[in-house]
Amino acid sequence: AWRIFTTEFKATDFPASIGRPIGVAARIKTVSPWGEQGQWGWVHFDSIVLEKILPGVQVSGKIVLQDFDTAAKPAEKITVEVRKASDDTLIETKLVQVDANDSYSFSTSATGSVVVVAKGRHWLSDRSTAFDLSGAPTVDFSLVNGDVDGDNSITVFDYGILSDYFDKSSGDADWTTVGSNGFAPEAADLDGDGSVTVFDYGILSNNFDL
C-alpha cells in the first residue's frame, strides 16, 4: 500500500531550481501489510516544481475587464502595482491572472497603507483608494477597454492601429507579428474574439478620449 507523505524544502536547498521542473528521488523502505520491514529502495518523482512561498498579506478581489470575451480572460496577464499611499512610491509589481469570474489574488510582503494600481495590455489603468495591508483585504477594479497602444489613454493613435489591422484574424500568419506601427494585429482585438472587426471599433469609439 502507498503511504502519503509531505516534506518541506528551504529555498537555499535548491537556489537555482525555484519555479523550474526538477526530478527528485526518495530513498524509502518497504513495509509489508503486517508491519514487516523490507528492503531499501529508490523512488523517483519527475517534473516536480518548487514554488517559493513568501510570508505576506493576501490581496484578492475582482478585476473586471470591460467589453472582453469571458473565455479569453484567463489568458490575460494584468500588471498590478503596490504603491505607498503617502507618496506613491512603487513598492512591488505583480502579474496576476483573472479567471472567468473576474477573480484574482496575489501575496505581497509590503506593509502599511498602500494603493494598488491595475493595468491590462489594452485597458486603462484603475487605481484603488488607500487601504491598510492587514488581514486579507479585498480590492476590486474595473478596467476600461480601448487602449490599443498601451499608453493609458484612448486617442486617434489607437484608431490608427486598429484601422491598420481591420479585418485581420487569428487565422492569419502575421496575427502575432509586430508590424511597422510597432504592434501586432492581435493588439487591436479589443473584445478577445480572435478578429479585428466593427465590434472593436465600437469599443474604442464608446471610450474615446478617456
Secondary structure as UniProt FT lines:
FT   HELIX           11..13
FT   TURN            15..16
FT   STRAND          21..31
FT   TURN            33..34
FT   STRAND          37..50
FT   STRAND          57..65
FT   TURN            66..67
FT   HELIX           70..75
FT   STRAND          77..84
FT   TURN            85..87
FT   STRAND          90..97
FT   TURN            100..101
FT   STRAND          103..108
FT   STRAND          113..119
FT   TURN            121..122
FT   STRAND          126..127
FT   STRAND          131..132
FT   STRAND          141..143
FT   TURN            148..149
FT   HELIX           156..164
FT   TURN            165..167
FT   TURN            170..171
FT   TURN            173..176
FT   TURN            180..181
FT   HELIX           185..188
FT   TURN            190..191
FT   HELIX           198..206
FT   TURN            207..209
//
